[in-house]
Amino acid sequence: MPLAHTFFKINTHPSQTNTTTQPPRAYTERMEHVEHGFGPVWNRESRVLILGSMPSPKSREVGFYFMHPRNRFWPLMAQLLKTEIGESIEERTNFLLSNHVALWDVIASCDITGAQDSTITNAVANDLKPILSQAPITSVFTSGSKATQLYRKLVLPQLNENNISLPLTSLPSTSPANAAMVLDTLCSAYSPLLLALGLRK
């Protein structure tokens, strides 16, 4: 896969003689072109669709969603729906499907540095129409501001062209980068998901 820009900052000042000094992390991570790598979780009984932006390097390595050990998505869903969730892909898939939740990402491919959503460029959207035309989805939820931004920019025009109209709710990111929001605060923010599932009036 082609690599885009590589950000290394090299100090060439004559007084700099310590050749073992490591460049800051921000400059050692490469921007690279990445493909999503795995498909959505859904079935014909899914009622809500949650969309992230692009899987993290850890999630792409494992081949499933929100697999960074410090991402709060799975603990959040367990607390929100008052259900224990196992750690295997099969257990997490069954949890989603049994609760009528579909899960995917807005982006099919992009250029990105590490897991930093703020660096995403050249994004290509996933085609949501097959899911939305075959499952009784009533609400779409985006997890994180970048997912919301790219959904509105790339996906919404496609849906409008096909006369597909669904309410969108923007939710905060569960990423460790959003550490300011503790789990209880995230649960409160995600409560509209329960309303969409008919679990709270």
Backbone hydrogen bonds, N-H to C=O, Kabsch-Sander energy under -0.5 kcal/mol:
donor,donor_aa,acceptor,acceptor_aa,energy
4,A,31,M,-1.0
7,F,5,H,-0.5
7,F,29,E,-0.7
8,F,6,T,-1.0
10,I,8,F,-0.6
11,N,9,K,-0.5
12,T,10,I,-0.7
16,Q,13,H,-2.3
17,T,15,S,-0.9
19,T,17,T,-1.2
21,T,18,N,-1.2
27,Y,24,P,-1.7
28,T,24,P,-0.7
28,T,25,R,-1.2
29,E,25,R,-1.4
31,M,5,H,-1.7
32,E,30,R,-0.6
32,E,112,I,-2.6
33,H,2,P,-1.2
34,V,110,C,-3.0
36,H,108,A,-2.8
41,V,103,L,-2.7
42,W,40,P,-0.6
46,S,43,N,-1.7
47,R,100,H,-2.9
48,V,100,H,-1.6
49,L,139,S,-2.1
50,I,102,A,-2.8
51,L,141,F,-3.1
52,G,104,W,-2.0
60,R,56,S,-2.6
61,E,57,P,-2.0
62,V,58,K,-2.2
63,G,59,S,-2.9
64,F,59,S,-1.6
71,N,68,H,-2.0
72,R,174,T,-2.6
76,L,72,R,-2.7
77,M,73,F,-2.6
78,A,74,W,-2.3
79,Q,75,P,-2.2
80,L,76,L,-2.9
81,L,77,M,-2.4
83,T,78,A,-2.0
92,R,88,S,-2.2
93,T,89,I,-2.5
94,N,90,E,-2.5
95,F,91,E,-2.1
96,L,92,R,-2.1
97,L,93,T,-2.5
98,S,94,N,-2.6
99,N,95,F,-1.1
99,N,96,L,-0.6
100,H,97,L,-1.5
101,V,96,L,-2.8
102,A,48,V,-3.1
103,L,41,V,-2.4
104,W,50,I,-2.3
106,V,52,G,-2.6
107,I,53,S,-2.1
108,A,124,V,-3.7
109,S,124,V,-1.3
110,C,34,V,-1.9
111,D,121,T,-2.8
112,I,32,E,-2.5
113,T,116,Q,-0.5
114,G,30,R,-0.8
114,G,112,I,-0.7
116,Q,113,T,-2.4
117,D,115,A,-1.0
119,T,116,Q,-1.9
120,I,117,D,-1.7
121,T,111,D,-2.1
124,V,109,S,-2.7
126,N,106,V,-2.8
128,L,126,N,-0.9
132,L,128,L,-2.5
133,S,129,K,-2.1
134,Q,130,P,-0.9
134,Q,131,I,-0.8
135,A,131,I,-2.6
137,I,135,A,-2.1
138,T,47,R,-3.1
139,S,47,R,-1.0
140,V,167,P,-2.6
141,F,49,L,-3.1
142,T,169,T,-2.1
143,S,51,L,-2.9
144,G,142,T,-0.8
144,G,171,L,-3.2
148,T,144,G,-1.8
149,Q,145,S,-2.6
150,L,146,K,-2.7
151,Y,147,A,-2.1
152,R,148,T,-2.3
153,K,149,Q,-1.9
154,L,150,L,-3.1
155,V,150,L,-0.8
155,V,151,Y,-1.2
156,L,151,Y,-2.8
158,Q,155,V,-0.5
159,L,155,V,-2.2
160,N,156,L,-2.8
161,E,157,P,-2.0
162,N,158,Q,-1.0
162,N,159,L,-0.6
163,N,160,N,-1.6
164,I,159,L,-2.8
165,S,163,N,-0.6
169,T,140,V,-2.3
171,L,142,T,-3.4
171,L,169,T,-0.5
178,N,175,S,-1.9
179,A,176,P,-0.8
181,M,178,N,-1.7
182,V,180,A,-0.7
186,L,182,V,-2.2
187,C,183,L,-2.5
188,S,184,D,-1.8
189,A,185,T,-2.1
190,Y,186,L,-2.0
191,S,188,S,-1.2
193,L,190,Y,-1.9
194,L,190,Y,-0.5
194,L,191,S,-1.0
195,L,191,S,-1.4
196,A,192,P,-2.1
197,L,193,L,-1.4
198,G,195,L,-1.2
199,L,194,L,-2.9
200,R,194,L,-0.7
